[in-house]
Amino acid sequence: MTDSPLTSLPAFRETAARRLGAFEHTTVPDSPGSRRAGVVLCVVEDAGVPSVILIKRADRGRNAGQWGLPGGRMDEGETPEQAALRELHEELGLELEPSEVLGRLDDFPATSGFAITPIVVAPADPGPLRPSPDEVKSVHHVSLARLADDDTPRWVPQIGGGSLLQMRLRPDWVVHAPTGAMLWQFREVLLLGREARVADFLQPDWTRT
């Protein structure tokens, strides 16, 4: 029986590399005043199953107390991959090589003015997590199986039209765009093998800051 990418880290790594290799990601073009950031969808084993690392940001600073992926703004001269890996090390103490990047998903145009590039990694031996208390309030894991469940995404109709995505990872754990949108595209493209785009997803008003 073939291992499932939902339950086996090596199987996920193989499947993700193949699907990302065939995925033509979109890039948000530079514009006056635009800012860029890189984040990491980091898949590791937790309780014996492959899971994505999410964080709750520290109670002060940008996006205080919000759910997020490890990552942050690009420094001058950096690529999105370099910025994402640097931030992963600064925030969680994980030091990965560029060769461990499996690929990237679509840039997400956040209402805060950032174009966010998500990169995907699945290190075999990431080492222990060492969260920075200045940037990270808490670290959490969501299993790939939970991400793939039918009842994880919920679409909430909005007054004035459109629907707001809620990724319901647990009863008390709801993640919206931008992070929720990137998790949804990760789920659709890498776990379920579907074509999916997210640039036009609605974002809550509180994400504008």
N, C-alpha and C positions, 0 to 999 in steps of 0.2 A: 504494500500500500504506500502511495506517495505521501510524504509529509505535507501538511497544510501550512501555507504561509501565516495562518492565524494562530498556529500552535507551535511552530518550529522557527527559531531564529534563522538558521541557515536557509530554510525554505523561503522565508520572507525575503532574505537578502538576495537570493537568486531571482525570485519573482519580481522584486522591486527593481533590480538592476535591468532586467529585461524590459519591463514596462516603461521605466523611465527612459531607457534608450530609444524607445519607439515614440515617446511623448514629445511633441513639439511645444515647448513652453512659450508663453507670451511674456514679453518684456515691456514694462511701462517706460516710455521714452522720457529722457531728461527734459525738464522745462525750467524756466526761471523760478527760483525759490523752492524747487522740489528738493526733497531729502530722500535718502535711500537707507534701507536697513536690511540686514540678513538675520533669519531665524533658523532654528534647527528642529526638524522632526527627528528626534533621536530615539531609535528603537533599541531597547535592551531587554534582557530577561528579568522579570520580576515575579516572584512566587512561581517560577518555572515556566512562565509563558511570556511570549514577546509582547512588549508594552511600550507605548509612547510616553516620554517624560513631559509633564506639564509642570509649571510653577505658578505659585501665587506671588506676585511681586511684593516687595517690601512696602510698608505702610507710608513711606514718604518717597518723593521723587516722581518721575514720569510713570503714569498708569498705576498709581499707588493702589495696592490691594487687589488688582485685577488678575484674572487668569491670563496666562501667556505661555509662549514657547520661549526657550532660552534664545537670546539674541539681542540685537540692538543696532544702533546706527553705524553706518560705514564710515571709517576714517578716510581721509584723503589718500587716494592711491590704492585703496583696497578693492578687491572684488567682493561680490556678495558672499562667496564661499569663505574667503579669508575672514571677513567680518563675522560671519556666523560662527565659525570655529573659534575665533578669538573670544567672542562673547560667551560661548559654551564653556570655555576654560575659565574665564573671569567669574562667571556666575555659579558654575557647578563644579569646577575643578577638573573637568574631563578634558584631556589633551589628545586630540585626534589628528591624524595626518590627512592632508588633502586627498591622498589616494583612497581614503575610506569613504569619501563622498560618493553616494550611489547616483546622484542626479539632483535635479531641481524641478519644482512645480512652477505654476504661473506666479508672476509678480502680482501682489494684491495692492490696489490703490486705496490706501486707508484715508478716511476723512480727516485724519490728523495731519495730512500732507506728506506722509511717508509712502514711498513705494517699497513694499516688503517682499523680499525674495526668500521663499522657503527652500531649504536644502534638506536632503534626506540622508541619514547615516544609520548604520546598524552594526556598531563595533562588536567584535567577538569578545574582547576583553577590555571594557572601558575603564576598569578600576573603580575605586570607591567614589561616591559623590561627596563633594565638599562644598556645600552651598555657601555663598557669600552672604552674611547677614545684612550687609548694606544694600543688597539688591534683591534678595530672595527671602520671602517670609516662610514658605513651605514648598516641598517637592512632592509631586504626586505621580502615579502611574495609571494609565488607562490601557487595558488589554486591547490588542488588535481585534479579538473576538467581540468585545463590547462595542468598539467603533463600528464594526461591520453589522451589528444587530439592526434589524428592521426598525425598531422603535427608538434608536438613538437620535436620528435627526427629526425635528419637529418644525413645521412651518406655521408661523403665527400670522394670520392676516392683519394688515395694518390699515388704520383709517387713512384714506387718501389713496389707497392702492398698494399692491405689492405684499410680500410676505417676508417676515423676519425669521431667519434660521436660528433655531436653538439646538445645540448639540447637548442632549441630555445624557451625560456620562454616568450619573448616579441620580437618585431622587433629589438630592440637595446640591447637585453639581451641574450647572447649566453654563455653557460657553457660547458666546455670540461671536459674530465677525468683529474684527479680522481673524482672530485665532480660530473661531468656530468654522469660518469659511475655509481656512487652510486645512483644518482637520477633515472637513467634508470632502475636499478635493483629494486629499491623501487616501481617504476611505474609498472613494469612487474609483479613482484611477489605479491605485496600487493594490487595494484589497479585493475590489470587486471587478476590476478590469473594464471599467466603463469610461466613455468620454465625458468629461465634465469641466466646465469653466465657472469662474467665481467672481470675475471682476465687477459684475453689476449687482452683487449681493448688497442688500440693505444693511446698514450698520446703526446700532443704537446711538442716540444723540450724545451720550456720555463718552463715546470713543473719539470725539472730535478734538479733545485736548491732548 
